[in-house]
Amino acid sequence: MSEETVMEGLQTLILAMAEFSSGDVVINDWDVLDGEMAQSPFVIISNSDNFIARKDTASAVTKWEIKVTLYQEFKENWKDAYNSFRTNRQALIDTMNITDNRSADGISGVTIDEIRPGSPLQIWVDPGTPADLQGTVMPLFISQELIFDTEEF
């Protein structure tokens, strides 16, 4: 088992959701944000910054804090953008709260123990926007990093 296997299981599980289609859920591929914004929401699953690997008993246990970042296109106005983001984040959490999904798409020996925010909500503007104008232009995306605390045993 590996971090990659856990990430791929999460990707398969999220891609099965009605909110996402092929190419919208990627692993370590920020290029998805350069595509058609109308395809959003997007999810980027990123390598864990934190992990714990131990072997106190006969079998090893590794805990991964997998980063799952949700990106929602900024719609016509703030209210619609935030409401769309909230709806898609809730769908993601609800999907993970189905008992069978807490094993990262049925991977034996893996559990998703907790889902928590890894960042506050963030606003993304076009990176080409001069710094002095960034507060005056409409954003491209609203995003939030979620941490999926997983354990493989």
Contacts in CASP RR format, 6 or more apart in sequence:
PFRMAT RR
TARGET T0000
AUTHOR 0000-0000-0000
METHOD contacts of the structure
MODEL  1
MSEETVMEGLQTLILAMAEFSSGDVVINDWDVLDGEMAQSPFVIISNSDN
FIARKDTASAVTKWEIKVTLYQEFKENWKDAYNSFRTNRQALIDTMNITD
NRSADGISGVTIDEIRPGSPLQIWVDPGTPADLQGTVMPLFISQELIFDT
EEF
1 62 0 8 1.000
1 107 0 8 1.000
1 109 0 8 1.000
1 110 0 8 1.000
1 152 0 8 1.000
3 47 0 8 1.000
3 48 0 8 1.000
3 51 0 8 1.000
3 64 0 8 1.000
3 66 0 8 1.000
5 107 0 8 1.000
5 110 0 8 1.000
6 64 0 8 1.000
6 66 0 8 1.000
6 104 0 8 1.000
6 107 0 8 1.000
6 110 0 8 1.000
6 150 0 8 1.000
6 152 0 8 1.000
7 27 0 8 1.000
7 45 0 8 1.000
7 47 0 8 1.000
7 66 0 8 1.000
8 27 0 8 1.000
9 104 0 8 1.000
9 105 0 8 1.000
9 106 0 8 1.000
9 107 0 8 1.000
10 45 0 8 1.000
10 66 0 8 1.000
10 68 0 8 1.000
10 104 0 8 1.000
10 105 0 8 1.000
10 112 0 8 1.000
10 148 0 8 1.000
11 25 0 8 1.000
11 26 0 8 1.000
11 27 0 8 1.000
11 45 0 8 1.000
12 105 0 8 1.000
13 95 0 8 1.000
13 96 0 8 1.000
13 101 0 8 1.000
13 104 0 8 1.000
13 105 0 8 1.000
14 20 0 8 1.000
14 25 0 8 1.000
14 43 0 8 1.000
14 45 0 8 1.000
14 68 0 8 1.000
14 92 0 8 1.000
14 95 0 8 1.000
15 21 0 8 1.000
15 22 0 8 1.000
15 24 0 8 1.000
15 25 0 8 1.000
16 105 0 8 1.000
17 91 0 8 1.000
17 92 0 8 1.000
17 95 0 8 1.000
18 91 0 8 1.000
19 41 0 8 1.000
19 88 0 8 1.000
19 91 0 8 1.000
19 92 0 8 1.000
20 41 0 8 1.000
20 43 0 8 1.000
21 39 0 8 1.000
23 32 0 8 1.000
23 39 0 8 1.000
24 32 0 8 1.000
24 39 0 8 1.000
24 40 0 8 1.000
24 41 0 8 1.000
24 42 0 8 1.000
24 43 0 8 1.000
25 42 0 8 1.000
25 43 0 8 1.000
25 45 0 8 1.000
26 32 0 8 1.000
26 42 0 8 1.000
26 43 0 8 1.000
26 44 0 8 1.000
26 45 0 8 1.000
27 44 0 8 1.000
27 45 0 8 1.000
27 46 0 8 1.000
28 44 0 8 1.000
28 45 0 8 1.000
28 46 0 8 1.000
28 47 0 8 1.000
29 44 0 8 1.000
30 44 0 8 1.000
32 42 0 8 1.000
32 44 0 8 1.000
33 42 0 8 1.000
33 44 0 8 1.000
33 71 0 8 1.000
33 124 0 8 1.000
33 141 0 8 1.000
37 73 0 8 1.000
37 140 0 8 1.000
37 141 0 8 1.000
38 73 0 8 1.000
40 71 0 8 1.000
40 72 0 8 1.000
40 73 0 8 1.000
40 141 0 8 1.000
41 70 0 8 1.000
41 71 0 8 1.000
41 72 0 8 1.000
41 73 0 8 1.000
41 84 0 8 1.000
41 85 0 8 1.000
41 88 0 8 1.000
42 70 0 8 1.000
42 71 0 8 1.000
43 68 0 8 1.000
43 69 0 8 1.000
43 70 0 8 1.000
43 71 0 8 1.000
43 92 0 8 1.000
44 68 0 8 1.000
44 69 0 8 1.000
44 71 0 8 1.000
45 66 0 8 1.000
45 67 0 8 1.000
45 68 0 8 1.000
45 69 0 8 1.000
46 66 0 8 1.000
46 67 0 8 1.000
46 68 0 8 1.000
46 69 0 8 1.000
47 67 0 8 1.000
48 64 0 8 1.000
48 65 0 8 1.000
48 66 0 8 1.000
48 67 0 8 1.000
49 65 0 8 1.000
49 67 0 8 1.000
50 65 0 8 1.000
51 62 0 8 1.000
51 63 0 8 1.000
51 64 0 8 1.000
51 65 0 8 1.000
52 62 0 8 1.000
52 63 0 8 1.000
53 60 0 8 1.000
53 61 0 8 1.000
53 62 0 8 1.000
53 63 0 8 1.000
54 60 0 8 1.000
54 61 0 8 1.000
54 62 0 8 1.000
55 61 0 8 1.000
59 153 0 8 1.000
60 153 0 8 1.000
61 151 0 8 1.000
61 152 0 8 1.000
61 153 0 8 1.000
62 151 0 8 1.000
62 152 0 8 1.000
62 153 0 8 1.000
63 113 0 8 1.000
63 149 0 8 1.000
63 150 0 8 1.000
63 151 0 8 1.000
63 152 0 8 1.000
64 149 0 8 1.000
64 150 0 8 1.000
64 151 0 8 1.000
64 152 0 8 1.000
65 147 0 8 1.000
65 148 0 8 1.000
65 149 0 8 1.000
65 150 0 8 1.000
66 147 0 8 1.000
66 148 0 8 1.000
66 150 0 8 1.000
67 118 0 8 1.000
67 145 0 8 1.000
67 146 0 8 1.000
67 147 0 8 1.000
67 148 0 8 1.000
68 92 0 8 1.000
68 145 0 8 1.000
68 146 0 8 1.000
68 147 0 8 1.000
68 148 0 8 1.000
69 143 0 8 1.000
69 144 0 8 1.000
69 145 0 8 1.000
69 146 0 8 1.000
70 85 0 8 1.000
70 88 0 8 1.000
70 89 0 8 1.000
70 92 0 8 1.000
70 143 0 8 1.000
70 144 0 8 1.000
70 146 0 8 1.000
71 124 0 8 1.000
71 141 0 8 1.000
71 142 0 8 1.000
71 143 0 8 1.000
72 81 0 8 1.000
72 84 0 8 1.000
72 85 0 8 1.000
72 88 0 8 1.000
72 141 0 8 1.000
72 142 0 8 1.000
72 143 0 8 1.000
73 81 0 8 1.000
73 84 0 8 1.000
73 140 0 8 1.000
73 141 0 8 1.000
74 81 0 8 1.000
74 123 0 8 1.000
74 138 0 8 1.000
74 139 0 8 1.000
74 140 0 8 1.000
74 141 0 8 1.000
74 142 0 8 1.000
75 81 0 8 1.000
75 84 0 8 1.000
81 139 0 8 1.000
81 142 0 8 1.000
82 142 0 8 1.000
85 121 0 8 1.000
85 142 0 8 1.000
85 144 0 8 1.000
89 144 0 8 1.000
89 146 0 8 1.000
92 146 0 8 1.000
93 115 0 8 1.000
95 101 0 8 1.000
96 102 0 8 1.000
96 112 0 8 1.000
96 115 0 8 1.000
96 148 0 8 1.000
100 106 0 8 1.000
101 112 0 8 1.000
102 111 0 8 1.000
102 112 0 8 1.000
103 109 0 8 1.000
103 110 0 8 1.000
103 111 0 8 1.000
103 112 0 8 1.000
104 110 0 8 1.000
104 111 0 8 1.000
104 112 0 8 1.000
104 150 0 8 1.000
109 152 0 8 1.000
109 153 0 8 1.000
110 150 0 8 1.000
110 151 0 8 1.000
110 152 0 8 1.000
110 153 0 8 1.000
111 150 0 8 1.000
111 151 0 8 1.000
111 153 0 8 1.000
112 148 0 8 1.000
112 149 0 8 1.000
112 150 0 8 1.000
113 149 0 8 1.000
113 150 0 8 1.000
113 151 0 8 1.000
114 147 0 8 1.000
114 148 0 8 1.000
114 149 0 8 1.000
115 146 0 8 1.000
115 147 0 8 1.000
115 148 0 8 1.000
115 149 0 8 1.000
116 146 0 8 1.000
116 147 0 8 1.000
116 149 0 8 1.000
117 144 0 8 1.000
117 145 0 8 1.000
117 146 0 8 1.000
117 147 0 8 1.000
118 144 0 8 1.000
118 145 0 8 1.000
118 146 0 8 1.000
118 147 0 8 1.000
119 143 0 8 1.000
119 144 0 8 1.000
119 145 0 8 1.000
120 144 0 8 1.000
121 142 0 8 1.000
121 143 0 8 1.000
121 144 0 8 1.000
122 142 0 8 1.000
122 143 0 8 1.000
122 144 0 8 1.000
123 139 0 8 1.000
123 141 0 8 1.000
123 142 0 8 1.000
124 139 0 8 1.000
124 140 0 8 1.000
124 141 0 8 1.000
124 142 0 8 1.000
124 143 0 8 1.000
125 134 0 8 1.000
125 135 0 8 1.000
125 137 0 8 1.000
125 138 0 8 1.000
125 139 0 8 1.000
125 140 0 8 1.000
126 137 0 8 1.000
126 140 0 8 1.000
129 137 0 8 1.000
END
